[in-house]
């Protein structure tokens, strides 16, 4: 492939489903000659027609020139026989996620294509080395993992197998760039980068739900409003489908020998078993039936806002918030006023115990992220409802929404972001990709507002480490054990990208 004229390359695609069709579209748009094959009668022709209709719609909307659409469609060819792929320089399979089926296909392709042709798999999680095992020319086998919908998602993961040559990887990286994607070279590991790294966001949200700390609506609202995610974790799982995200989560968890950092919850499995798959079935974590309304994440206000408070271990952000709210700060505890605190990693119970504060009047606020739209607060068991309501009212009076949750080490945002950051650091520790490529993959593949290492750096490695250590200590769960990559960089006070 190193000597192939790139402008004259022919790309074969096996599988004319959503992924294969998307790959065909971005390749043809780049001027690459494409040959589509599918075992289903007329599926390849339908794929070509669907692309043509999609492009015509863009022409009608004034978003694409007619001549460009015509040039793209002219690059699309179909064949009803797999032998029609014999002259392809690169063949990408985009078929069912079944190892035996993929192996059989690649064995057939080896009989058809030239010895110097590249064979690539669009698998999202199956090991490339396992697909290549038993083939005659394993050095030309690699992964080329696009994301759905392909025309909109810029990321493509390029995965070498044990014997894949550098020249093959270089060719696929160049091809991905030509397609208008952002290639990231990833080590061959279960879930690669995105399907591994994406486990933290959803599984920690599931853990919070499992502990009855907050509702899906509350968790989603906090992650959107305070941390900048486009979708909350439960909205995301309902969109992709429980029949997709639970099996992937289980596969990754089992592949890493039960690492608790990748663990899901019984309710996640229950939704799958009961057919509550999300939007596609009308019910998942939310009800999508006719007339159904999404539950509110907001605490209701009254007219009993606090006027005076005591700040416990106040930092600058807590002092600034109190001043903004117009609260009178008492120098000494009068035994009546609310006690405000902003703990990091601790729950209200642990904070009250450590500081010898009255847990009934303690209201803990999460000020670690953006609080301009929403603030999360929590209270310890046995809290005074009137005290909590007075703080809620004061916050609502400032124009913010308030999410009131049960006691939780790390609130919602602290613990989810800490887990996202920690898993990113662990992927860097494992050498799955360069640190900056890990961040790029998570931003582009999952639409994260920041990559996991960027989150660690912006929050502060030592702060992330403190949250994880507090959660591990309070829960006794090794789910929260810190990555060595994070621990060392926090100890040395160096950037998490430091090699």
Residue pairs with C-beta under 8 A, 6 or more apart in sequence:
1 89
1 90
1 116
1 117
1 118
1 140
1 167
1 168
1 171
2 167
2 170
2 171
4 89
4 171
6 174
6 175
6 178
7 31
8 33
9 32
9 33
9 89
9 90
9 175
10 32
10 33
10 34
10 35
10 87
10 88
10 89
10 90
11 27
11 32
11 33
11 34
11 35
11 88
11 89
11 90
11 91
11 92
11 175
12 34
12 35
12 36
12 37
12 85
12 88
12 90
12 91
12 92
12 113
13 20
13 23
13 24
13 27
13 34
13 35
13 36
13 37
13 91
13 92
13 93
13 94
14 20
14 37
14 38
14 82
14 85
14 91
14 92
14 93
14 94
14 95
14 105
14 109
15 38
15 93
15 94
15 95
15 122
16 24
16 36
16 37
16 38
16 40
16 43
16 44
16 46
16 47
17 38
17 43
17 94
17 95
18 148
18 149
19 94
19 122
19 146
19 148
19 150
20 36
20 38
20 47
20 92
20 94
20 95
20 122
21 47
21 50
21 51
21 150
22 146
22 148
22 149
22 150
22 151
23 92
23 94
23 122
23 146
23 150
24 34
24 36
24 47
24 48
24 51
24 76
25 51
25 54
25 55
25 72
25 150
25 151
26 146
26 150
26 151
26 179
26 180
26 181
27 34
27 75
27 179
28 34
28 51
28 72
28 73
28 75
28 76
29 72
29 179
29 180
30 178
30 179
30 180
31 71
31 75
32 75
32 175
32 178
32 179
33 75
33 77
34 75
34 76
34 77
35 77
35 78
35 79
35 84
35 85
35 88
36 44
36 47
36 48
36 76
36 77
36 78
36 79
37 44
37 78
37 79
37 80
37 81
37 82
37 84
37 85
38 44
38 47
41 80
44 78
44 79
44 80
45 78
47 78
48 73
48 76
48 77
48 78
51 72
51 73
51 76
52 69
52 73
52 76
54 151
55 64
55 69
55 72
55 73
56 69
58 64
58 69
59 65
59 66
59 69
79 85
82 108
82 109
82 112
83 112
85 91
85 109
85 112
85 113
86 112
86 113
86 114
87 114
88 113
88 117
89 117
89 118
90 117
90 118
90 119
90 120
90 171
90 172
90 175
91 109
91 113
91 117
91 118
91 119
91 120
92 120
92 121
92 122
92 144
93 102
93 105
93 106
93 109
93 119
93 120
93 121
93 122
94 122
95 101
95 102
95 105
97 123
97 124
97 125
97 126
99 126
99 130
99 131
102 121
102 123
102 126
102 131
103 131
103 133
103 134
106 119
106 121
106 131
106 132
106 135
106 141
107 134
107 135
109 119
110 119
110 135
110 136
110 137
113 119
115 137
116 140
117 140
118 140
118 142
118 168
118 171
118 172
119 140
119 141
119 142
120 141
120 142
120 143
120 144
120 172
121 128
121 131
121 141
121 142
121 143
121 144
121 145
122 143
122 144
122 145
122 146
123 131
123 143
123 145
124 145
124 191
124 192
124 195
124 248
125 190
125 191
125 192
125 195
125 248
125 251
125 252
127 161
127 188
127 189
127 190
128 141
128 142
128 143
128 159
128 160
128 161
128 164
128 188
129 161
129 162
129 188
131 141
131 161
132 138
132 141
132 161
132 162
132 163
132 164
135 141
138 161
138 162
138 163
138 164
139 163
139 164
139 165
139 168
140 164
140 165
140 168
141 161
141 163
141 164
142 158
142 159
142 160
142 161
142 164
142 168
142 169
142 172
143 157
143 158
143 159
143 160
143 161
143 186
143 188
143 192
144 156
144 157
144 158
144 159
144 172
144 175
144 176
145 156
145 157
145 158
145 159
145 192
146 153
146 155
146 156
146 181
147 153
147 155
147 156
147 194
147 445
153 444
153 445
154 180
154 181
154 182
154 444
155 181
155 182
155 184
155 194
155 440
155 441
155 444
155 445
156 176
156 179
156 181
156 182
156 183
156 184
157 183
157 184
157 186
157 192
157 193
157 194
157 441
157 445
158 169
158 172
158 173
158 176
158 183
158 184
158 185
158 186
159 185
159 186
159 187
159 188
159 192
160 168
160 169
160 185
160 187
160 188
161 188
162 188
169 185
172 183
173 183
173 185
176 182
176 183
177 183
182 440
182 444
184 193
184 433
184 437
184 440
184 441
185 433
185 437
186 192
186 193
186 432
186 433
186 437
186 441
187 430
187 431
187 432
187 433
189 196
189 430
189 432
190 196
190 251
190 252
190 255
190 256
191 197
191 199
191 248
191 251
191 252
191 255
192 432
193 427
193 432
193 433
193 437
193 438
193 441
193 442
193 445
194 441
194 442
194 445
194 446
195 248
195 252
196 252
196 262
196 423
196 427
196 432
197 420
197 423
197 424
197 427
197 438
197 441
197 442
197 446
197 452
198 442
198 445
198 446
199 249
199 252
199 253
199 261
199 262
199 423
200 261
200 416
200 419
200 420
200 422
200 423
200 424
200 452
201 223
201 229
201 233
201 236
201 416
201 419
201 420
201 446
201 448
202 233
202 236
202 237
202 245
202 249
203 249
203 262
203 263
203 264
203 265
203 419
204 233
204 415
204 416
204 419
204 420
205 216
205 219
205 223
205 232
205 233
205 234
205 416
206 233
206 264
206 265
206 267
206 268
207 263
207 265
207 479
208 214
208 219
208 408
208 412
208 415
208 416
209 215
209 216
209 219
209 234
209 265
209 267
210 265
210 266
210 267
211 406
211 408
212 406
213 405
213 406
213 407
213 408
213 412
214 222
214 403
214 405
214 406
214 408
214 412
215 295
215 297
216 232
216 234
216 285
216 286
216 295
217 234
217 286
217 294
217 295
217 296
217 297
218 297
218 403
218 405
218 412
219 232
219 233
219 234
219 412
219 416
220 231
220 232
220 233
220 234
220 235
220 297
221 232
221 297
221 298
221 374
221 401
221 403
222 232
222 297
222 374
222 376
222 403
222 411
222 412
222 413
223 229
223 232
223 233
223 412
223 413
223 416
224 230
224 231
224 232
225 370
225 373
225 374
225 401
226 366
226 369
226 370
226 371
226 373
226 374
226 376
226 413
227 369
227 370
227 413
227 416
227 417
227 449
228 370
228 449
228 450
229 447
229 448
229 449
230 447
230 449
231 239
231 447
233 416
234 284
234 285
234 286
235 285
235 286
237 245
237 278
237 284
237 285
238 278
238 279
238 284
238 285
238 286
238 288
239 278
239 279
240 278
241 277
241 278
241 279
241 280
241 284
242 268
242 271
242 272
242 276
242 277
242 278
242 284
243 272
243 277
243 280
246 264
246 268
246 269
246 271
246 272
247 272
249 262
249 264
249 268
250 264
250 269
252 262
253 259
253 262
253 263
253 264
256 262
260 477
260 478
260 479
261 419
261 422
261 423
261 426
261 478
261 479
261 480
261 481
263 479
271 277
271 284
271 285
275 281
276 283
276 284
277 284
278 284
278 285
278 288
279 288
282 288
282 289
283 289
286 292
286 294
286 295
297 401
297 403
298 401
298 402
298 403
299 392
299 396
299 402
299 403
299 404
301 392
301 393
301 396
301 397
302 389
302 393
303 393
304 386
304 389
304 390
304 393
305 390
305 393
305 394
305 396
305 397
306 327
306 337
306 338
306 387
306 390
306 391
306 393
306 394
307 327
307 328
308 327
308 328
308 329
308 330
308 337
309 322
309 327
309 328
309 329
309 330
309 337
309 338
309 339
309 340
309 391
310 329
310 330
310 332
310 333
310 334
310 337
310 338
310 339
310 340
311 318
311 319
311 322
311 329
311 339
311 340
311 341
312 339
312 340
312 341
312 351
312 355
312 357
312 362
313 341
313 355
314 322
314 340
314 341
314 342
315 342
315 367
317 342
317 367
318 340
318 341
318 342
318 365
318 367
321 365
321 367
321 371
322 329
322 340
324 398
325 394
325 395
325 397
325 398
327 394
330 337
333 339
333 358
335 358
336 361
337 361
338 361
338 362
338 363
338 387
338 388
338 390
338 391
339 357
339 358
339 361
339 362
339 363
340 363
340 365
340 391
341 348
341 351
341 355
341 357
341 362
341 363
341 364
341 365
342 364
342 365
342 366
342 367
342 368
343 350
343 351
343 364
344 368
344 414
344 463
344 466
344 467
344 470
345 409
345 410
345 414
345 418
345 466
345 467
345 468
345 469
345 470
345 471
346 354
346 409
346 470
346 474
347 364
347 378
347 380
347 407
347 408
347 409
347 410
347 474
348 359
348 362
348 363
348 364
348 378
348 379
348 380
348 383
348 407
349 359
349 380
349 381
349 407
350 409
350 470
350 474
351 357
351 362
351 364
352 358
352 359
352 362
352 380
353 359
359 380
359 381
359 382
359 383
360 380
360 382
360 383
360 384
360 387
361 383
361 384
361 387
362 379
362 380
362 383
363 377
363 378
363 379
363 383
363 387
363 388
363 391
364 377
364 378
364 379
364 411
365 375
365 376
365 377
366 375
366 376
366 377
366 378
366 411
366 412
366 413
366 414
367 375
368 411
368 413
368 414
368 459
368 463
369 413
369 417
371 400
372 400
373 400
373 401
374 400
374 401
374 402
374 403
375 395
375 400
375 401
375 402
375 403
376 402
376 403
376 404
376 405
376 411
376 412
376 413
377 388
377 391
377 392
377 395
377 402
377 403
377 404
377 405
378 404
378 405
378 406
378 407
378 408
378 411
379 388
379 404
379 407
380 407
381 407
388 404
392 402
392 404
395 402
396 402
403 412
405 411
405 412
408 415
409 415
409 467
409 470
409 471
409 474
409 475
410 418
410 467
410 470
410 471
414 467
415 467
415 471
417 455
417 459
417 464
418 459
418 464
418 467
418 468
418 471
418 480
419 468
419 480
420 448
420 452
420 455
421 452
421 453
421 455
421 456
421 459
421 464
421 486
422 452
422 456
422 464
422 468
422 480
422 482
422 483
422 486
423 452
423 483
424 438
424 439
424 442
424 451
424 452
424 453
424 455
424 456
425 452
425 453
425 456
425 483
425 485
425 486
425 489
425 496
426 483
426 485
427 433
427 438
427 452
428 435
428 438
428 453
428 483
428 485
428 496
429 483
429 484
429 485
432 438
433 441
435 453
435 496
435 497
435 499
436 453
436 497
438 451
438 452
438 453
439 450
439 451
439 452
439 453
439 454
440 451
441 451
442 448
442 451
442 452
443 449
443 450
443 451
450 458
453 496
453 497
455 464
456 464
456 486
456 496
457 495
457 496
457 497
461 486
461 489
461 490
461 493
461 496
462 490
462 493
464 486
464 490
465 482
465 486
465 487
465 490
468 480
468 481
468 482
468 486
469 480
469 482
471 477
471 480
472 478
472 479
472 480
472 481
472 482
485 496
486 496
489 495
489 496
489 498
